[in-house]
Amino acid sequence: MAILQGPALPSGHLKALTLSYDDGVTADRRLIEIMNRHGIRGTFHINAGLMQNGADPKRLPPVEVATIYEGHEVAAHGLTHPYLDRLPDAALIQEVLEDRRALEAVTGKFVRGMSYPYGKYNEQVIGMLRRLGITYAPTTRSHGGFTLPGELLAWHPTCHHKNNLMEHAERFLNLKRIRMPALLYVWGRAYEFDNDDNWDLIETFCQTIGGRNDIWYATNQDIADYLVAYRRLEFSADAQKAFNPSALEVWLKMDNGVIQVPAGGVASLADASSAPGRG
């Protein structure tokens, strides 16, 4: 009998990397160039209200947003970067919806993710975001580990890039005999590399961890959507078949390998096979 151990990642991967950077600043240009060179993807959380008013020359203008973030994800960060946990419902709704509306207008894409300005949130904020169509929201509460998120609207990252970044990277790369998928989630603000004069840090990180066939390089939304699809799987009473009602293919980690459950299809878990080259 095949024994299900939990999710695998797309194509049977067991390692994933995502980067998350806030504020939509001009330093994102340099960061994205470095990331693109090494095949790394990420999410950039933007305050559309600050982007539009032109008060801060360090923020990118709207005309650049659609092109500079191509291949990455644009997500919300509050229209004017407020403390969301201090706002009445009406103001909170405006901060979220107007940010989404403006970002969707310049990118032509759905905006469904958001990071918390100043890292501040509470249960009321989480509940409101859920009703406003936000599907995930990272926090600033780094845990130093590689676990997948439980509550997507309180998604804790591995580390800020100032917090022993290369040590986390080496530990991640050296993981062996992985039973459950490992996620390295790095967050920060690109202007900090200018302030600290340490662009070599992110360059070294991307060079070290990029371009590997055992890592899934994903945006925040990629990972959130995949986890939602996994959680929607339905299993037979004997746990030997899985039905996938979602539009994404889902991979499962079995005791003897991995198996793909096709979108809208059924898979026999006894048909698991090894996935060469996957971590």
Secondary structure, DSSP 8 states (H G I E B T S, - for coil): ---EEEE--GGG--EEEEEEEES-BTTHHHHHHHHHHTT--EEEEE-HHHHHH---TTB--HHHHHHHTTTSEEEE--SS---GGGS-HHHHHHHHHHHHHHHHHHHSS---BB--GGG---HHHHHHHHHTT--B-B-S---SS----SSGGGB--SEETTTTHHHHHHHHHT--S-SS-EEEEEEE-THHHHHHT-HHHHHHHHHHHSS-TT-EE--HHHHHHHHHHHHT-EE-TTS-EEE--SSS-EEEEETTEEEEE-TT-EEEGGG-B--TT--
